[in-house]
Amino acid sequence: MAAMKNAQFIAFAPLLFQAARVLRDRGFLRTLSQRSPQGATIDELAQATQTSKYGVIVLLEAGLAAGLVEKEGDVFRPTRTGLLIERDPLTRANMNFVQDVCYRAAGHMPESIEEGRAAGLCELGSWPTVYDGLSELGEPARQSWLDFDHFYSDDAFPLVMEQVFSSAPRWILDVGGNTGKFALQVLGHDPEVRITVADLPGQIASCRAALTGAGLVDRASFHPFSILQADASLPRGQDVIWMSQFLSCFSEDEVIHVLSVARRALGPDTRLLILDNFWDRQPNEVGEFCLQAISLYFTCVANGTSRMYDSKTVLGCIKKAGLVVESETDRIGWGHTLIECRAPRA
């Protein structure tokens, strides 16, 4: 019976997802959490949320099916799951991302798998990959994308500063700098360090604006390029080359290419630091579940060829690119791993 119920839950999951989102966004879960433990009746919720009685009934019954609310007599109360939908930052970031970026695109999953391309990206725009169009992405998709991306990275940046600066670097190269979050962290950590940000032109513009707004742009340089070009190159003479949540944006063959481009820019003492989430290195099953599910975003929206990798796959790509792993540090922030690589010693 448990397996049958789980099967039906999956069958109705799109409807229950939307019901959960409405219960959150129309204030049902907020009202119930404020009135806990006494709870609220249908009439009270209709008045508090300005929703018809019919709307309240169908949403609450969907909430019962999804385990978001419980009922005792005429009174409804939130469950722990319902409170997480309302209050938990991880759950909110994931739900908004799925709704605003992935939901319609997921309907194109069959052709994405069949054709090896992000067929669902057409629901957001007409770019070859989502990264080409990120700076032009409409709202609320762009904000939800950024909130999601930053949630999975921002908390880790302060935690790795000691390792980033362990070799007293004077110049750091941030490959895939996006909106400049890491650059801001680095420049704020050390008033003498300089940074070069390498990324697509649209992301470079966003990063430059962020650093200009913070009054730090005078210590930054920019390298607009596409790393997938056959002749792609990175500036030499850097003390540290940094990649955060970057390799998951590429297929395995492309990951090897990206790492090979980085290797050509490495000096004898340059350190390549890779910060990423690997589903097999997570501290609990929640992290593992989220990362495995996120891979479908890459399938339908991002590029149709990449995914959230397990560590064995990435370590294999590092080896194929001719790099040597110096150290691996797990469980940083929200389940991040920091891998330090170097060029082979002569």
N, C-alpha and C positions, 0 to 999 in steps of 0.2 A: 504493500500500500504506500510506503514511503517513496519508493521509486516512481510509482504512478503519479503521486501528488507532485513530485519534483518535475516529472515530465510535463504535467499540465501547467505548472508554474512557468516553465520555459515557454510553453505554447502561448500563454497569455502575458508573457513578460513585457512586451512593448506597451500594452494597455495599462498594466500595473505601474510601469515606469512613469507614464504620463499622469496617472492618477496621483502617484506619490509627489510628482513635481507640482501639481495643482494644490494638493494638500499643504505643501510647503509654502508655495508662493502666494496663495490666497489667505494665509494666516491660520489655517486650521491647526496645524501642529504647534504653532506659536501660542495660540489661544489655549489649547489643551495643556501645554507645558506650564503656562502661567496659572492655570486652574487646577493643577495637580496638587494634592491627590484627590480632591473632591470630584474632578471631572466636569463634563458639560453635556447637556442634552442636545438633541437635534435642533430644537427651537433656539436655544442659546447660541449655538454655533452659527445658525442661519443669520441671526441678528449681528453677531460679532464679525462675521466675514462678509456680510451683505450678499449672501448666496441664497438662491431659492431652496425651499425645503426639499424639492426633488434632487437638486444638485448636491445638497448636503448628504442625503440618504445614499445616493449611488457612490459618492466619493468615500463616505465612511465605510460602506460595505466592501468597497475595493480595498480600503485600508485594513479591514479585518482579514481579507484574503491575503494581503501582502504582509501581514504581521506588524502593521504600523500602529494600529490602535486595538484596544480591547473593550469589550462591552459588558457591563453589569447592570441588569435591569434596563433603564432608559438612559443610563449614563455611560459616556465614552471617556476613556483615558488613553494617553499615549503609552506605547510600549518603549522599551529601551531602543529598539530599532527606530521607532518613530522619532525619538529624541535625537538620535544620531542624524537622521535625515534633516532635522531642523537645525542642529547646532554644530555638528562635526565638520571642521574645515576640509578634511580630506574628502568626505562624502559630498560636500557642496561643490568643491572644485571638480570632482569626477562627474557629478550629475550635470552641472552646467556645461562641461566640455562635451559630454555625450549628446545632450540636447541641442546645443548651438553649433557644434562642429560635426558630429558623427551621425546623428540620428537619421536624417534623410539620406546621407551618403551610404549608410549601411545597406540600404535597399539595392545598391549596385555591387554588393559583394560577389554575386555569381560571376559577373563579367570581370571584376577585379582579379579574381582567382584564375579565371580562364585566360585572360589576356596579359596578366602580369603588369597591370598598370592601375593607378588609383582612379578607377572609373567613377567613384562617388565624388571626386573633387569638383565635377561639373555643377554640383549643388551649391558650391561656394563661389566659383569663378572659373575662368578659362585659362588657367596657368598650367605649365607642364608638371609642376609639383607645388605643394602648398607653400613651400619655402620661397619660391619665386613670387608668390602673391601675398605673402604674409603682411607686408607693409600696406597692402591695398585691401586687406580682408575687411568686409563690412562688419558692423556691430549687430548683435552682441557677440558674433563669432570670434572676432579678434580679441576682445577682452577675455572671453572664456578660454581661448587658446593660451593667452599670456598668463592668466591666473593659474591654469593647469600646469603649464610649463614651469612657472616660477615656484609653485607649491612643491614640485618634486626636486627643486634644485636650491632654492634660496637658503634653506636652513642648513645646508651642508657647507656653503661657502665659508662662513666664519670658522667652521670646525676644521678646515683644511689649511688655513692660513699659515700655521706653524710649519706644516710640511712643505707648502709652496715656497716659503721663505727660508727653509732650512739651509739652503746653499747661498744665502745672501744675494739673490738675483738683482741685477740692476735693470734688466730689460726682459719683459715677459711678452710672449706672443699668444694671444687668445684666438684660437681657431674656432669659428662659429660663435662669434661674440654676441649675436642676437641683439637684445635691447640694452646691453651694456651692464647687466647686473654684476657679473664677475669683475669687469673692469673697474666699476665703482668701488667694489670691495677691496680690490688690490690697491688702487690709488689712495683709498682712504686709510689703508693699513700702514703704508710706508710713504712718507712725503718725498722720498728721493727716487722711488722706482718709476720706470716708464713702461708703457704698454703699447703694443701694436695689436689692433683688432683686424682679423681677416674674416671676411664674410661676403655674402652677396650684396650688391649695391643698396638694395632696399633696407636690409638689416644694418648696413653701415650707416645709413642716414639716421635710423632710429638710435643707434648707439651714439653717434656724434651729438645728436640733440640731447640725449640724457647726460653725457659728460659735459657738454656746454652749460646745461642748466645747473649742474653741480659745481661749476667753476673749475673743472679738472681737465678740460680738453687740451690745455697747453702741454700736458705730459703724455698725450696720446697721439699715435699715428694710426693710419688706416690703410688697409690693403684690400680693396674691393676685387673679388675674383670668384670664379666657380671652381671649386676644388676637383670637380669631376672632369674637367677638361684634360685632354691627354698631356698637354704641356704645362699643366698647373704647377706653380712653384710658390714657396713661402719665403719670406725674408730670412736671411741667414744672420748669424751673430747674436741670436737670442740666448739668454741663460736658461729660460724655461719655456717650453711649448705646452700650452694648456688646451685640453679638449673636454668639455663638460656636456654630457648627454648629446654627444655629437655623432658617435659611431652608429647609434641606433637609427639614424636617418638614412642609412645606406644598406644596400644588399651586401652579402658576404664578399663578393668579388670587389665591390666598390670600397668596402672597409679596408681591404688589402691595399687598394690603390691609394686611399686617403693616408694610410699609415706609411706607405712608400713615399708619398710626397713629403710627409713630415720627416721621414728618415733622411731624405736628401738635404733638409735644412738643419739637421743636427750637427753641432760641433762636437769635439771630443768630450767636452764637459757639459753639454746641454742635456737637460732632463726633459723627457716627454711625460707629462702627467695626464692620465685619462681618468675622469670621474664619471661613473655611470651606474645605472641600476641593473643588476643581473638577477633574473627571477630565481636562480638556484642559490643565491647568496642572501636571501631575505631572512630576517630574524623570526618571521611568523608567516602563517598561511595567508593572512590578509594581504601582505605585500606581494607574495607570490601570485595570488589570484589577480590582483590589480594589474601587475605587469604582464601576465599572460593575456589578459583581456585587452590591454592597451595595444597589443600587437595588431589587432584588427583595425585600429585607427590608421596605422601605417599602410595596411592592405587597401583600405577603401578611400582614404583621404590624402595621405602624405605623398606616397610615391608608388605604392603597389608592390614593392620589392623588399622592404626592410621590416624589422621587427624589434621587440625588446629581447635582447640576446641572453642566453645563458653564458656563464663565464668561460666555460670550456671552448665555446665557439670563438669568442673574442681573443682568448689567449692563443688559440690556433692561428688566427689571422695575424696576430702580433708576430708570431714565429715565422709565418710565411712572408711577412714584410721585412724580415731580416733584423728585427729588433730583439733586444734582450730585456727580460723582465727583471727589475732590481728588487721590487717589493710589491706586496698586495695588502691593502688595509680594508677590512670589511666593516659593515655596520656603522657607517658614518651618517649621521642625520637620519633621513627617511630611507634607510636601507641602501645607501650608496657604497660603492667600492672604489678605492683610489689605487690605480695601478701606475707604478713608476717604471718607465722604460728608458733605455739608452741605446746608442749605437754600439755595435760589437767593439770590444777593445782590440786594438791592433796587435 
